[in-house]
Amino acid sequence: MTTRKTEIGGYPSPAEWAKDLNRRTVLKGGVALAGLSAIGVSCGSDAATEFTGAIGDAGGALTIGSNASDPAPQAGLAAVVGSFPNENVEVTINTLDHNTYQENINAILQAGEDDVLAWFAGFRNKFFADQGLLGDISDVWDQVDGLGAGFLAASTATDGKQYFMPTSYYTWAVNYSKSLFAEKGYSEPSNVDELLSLADDMASDGITPFVFANDGQWPIMGTFDVLNMRINGYDFHIDLMGGNHEWTDERVRNVFSTWESLLPYHQTGANGRTWQEGAAALETGECGMYLLGTFAASASEALAADMDFFNFPEIDPAIGAGALDAPIDGFQMIAEPKNAAAAKELLLHMSTATAQDAYLSEDPSVVASNSGANTSVYNDLQKKSAALASSATGISQFLDRDTIPDFAGECGNMFAEFIEDPSKVDSLLSDLEEKKVAIFADYS
Amino acid sequence: MSLDESVTATDHDVTTPVTSHEREEGRRSHSLLTGSDRRTLTLMTAVPSFLHIALVWIPAIGTFILSFTNWNGVRWSSLKWVGFRNYEQLFTVFEKDLYESLFNNLWVMVALFFLGTPLGMLIAYILDRNLKGSAIYQSIFYTPVVLSLAVVGFIWRSVIYSPGQGILNSVLGRTEPGNQIDWLGNPDFLIPITSEYGLSKNFMALIAAMIWVHVGYVMVLYLAGLKSVDPNLREAAAIDGANEWQVFRQVIFPAMKPVNIVIMVITVITSLRVFDIIDVLNNPIGTDVLSILVTDNILGESGNVGRGSAYGVMLLLVCFGFAIIYLRNAFGEED
């Protein structure tokens, strides 16, 4: 489980969460062609296809399954496909609503209609690779240039082969409004004591220090992640996510004690508040800080223009503040693609700076994974995200990407109950441990 | 009346007059079934039977069988038989989820039965008095039933219950940071049963949304029933000196028995299969119901078909209970 030790090389970028819309869009391509090429090029298994790294040999039809249902990411992916230099490959993009796509990923993987699928790095990629549902793209990785060791680790499954091509990422940090900080004379804290005194200053100014929103029960997972990594360190966090520590462990208990002591600085009623409402509270100055992915800026243009962030400061000097959540997005190939040759060429293309520049031209909210990408067009948030991630000593993918999805859901429930009544923490943790044992046994 | 009887009756109409010899008639009408009649008959029984078996029995039995497995739904080869392990875990590891869901399903039933359904009936009764603008009121009350669930979710989450921007908190003057009411997120008990189980405040908020839909549905059904009640009954009762309540209680309500039964069945079914509104409101903590547990386990990227099926069997057992009560009543009446 500790294969994913890391620092990320190069410049990555924040992808988006809230994708709504409900339709399956076909952007490009001929359905008839798809059928023809299946006969023409197929031969499925990767053993049969020698990948040389040259783009231009393959032909036929290729289908990408995508969860990029928001306009900007959708246009971004279309731009990537547009920049694909192999004109002989007819690429079709199947876009599904974000949530629908994720809930049905199992079926999509087995249906075999889409050769290349948008997905997440780390555990959630490895989870399918271990079940034999994904195609080995180690030979593509042999040709990759400009992706750091952190990306390689996040793309490698238990068998030591690569099953993922990372294209972008975003970081989780403490977001704030520049104008509010300037107006009140606040400054970014560099350790937890400064953070607490900043929070006290805000409280005495009549500002709630932290936005707290947990509708859907995933946003505050970020708070747990960062506290655990600050208090117990990156390795412990990843091992805990991998099911290798008990949740009733004193070290986990400490995280919740610290969290409890911070709760009075947070908004009440978090469980019924959406992250967008939380972002609005940051924008209006009702609250001073918001621990969330940098996608918070996408809630409104005014916030995007006024938002800045700082890395969650260190709690234990022995551990430091080098670890953070920086979820990586990218693409994977199904186990038996209809057109493996074209799929590999496209995946290699997606790893290049050219493709990522094309993506960022449509969706500037994200940071590219390739170190050769054009950073001169980055806005301040992108530059800061990239710098933060490249200086990180440990990158985690966010709780719901770092452990079995079922178990992540149980953690989400537990956190939600904890913030309602922190006094129940011990019984909540022993329940969670019981469920962990049961759920991990299902997948062993 | 069975299928056979109806077919025979039709044969009488189209063929010769009935003879006095019953035995002869029976034989003849049998022989009068033409080839196409037989085909029709076969199709009319075979197609529904096939659909029923394929869509109801096979999935139900399949669910039952799968509840004894550990399977991620991907490949048959990864299916493992685990005996009663899933059930055991339901009552030892996941017992809070299970009991909470059973309670919540029960709360929905109680709320719809004592609040939603009577309210729908009352509205129907009032609208039946040929009020001015009755059609407009009917449309308004019925609107929630026809709205898309995405819209229903938006209305309740963002327009009504939103802590900072919602109508409810604005009307109640609870918009200040710190005194906002967290309608959908607060799992404290409104009606505690034990220290761990009870009717939570946020689930009551969800029930309000369910009632909102249910009232319109019941209203339309009841209104249709009321139109068919002979107005003379009402007049006669009034002449006998019965007041409004007595007329309803003693005359209209008993006359509406068939509609009442339909509405009762719908109320029970709705409360057992409730899923949609909870799901569109993002299933806050403390608001699980059985159908949510089933889908959460079976769907999703790490599908746990075995455990989800075990929850499904629990739901099936609860439904059986109500089906037996209903059938016993329904057949009891005919005797």
Interface residues (C-beta under 8 A of the other chain):
Chain A: N22 Q102 E103 N104 I105 N106 L109 Q110 R124 F127 Q131 G132 L133 T208 N214 D215 G216 Q217 Q267 T268 G269 A270 N271 G272 R273 T274 E277 A280 A281 E286 C287 I404 P405 D406 G409 N413 A416 E417 E420 D431 E434 K435 V437 A438 I439 D442 Y443
Chain B: N70 N72 G73 V74 R75 S78 Q89 T92 V93 F94 K96 A150 R157 S158 Y161 S162 P163 G164 Q165 P177 G178 Q180 I181 D182 W183 L184 G185 N186 P187 D188 N202 N282 P284 I285 D296 N297 L299 G300 E301 S302 G303 N304 G306 R307
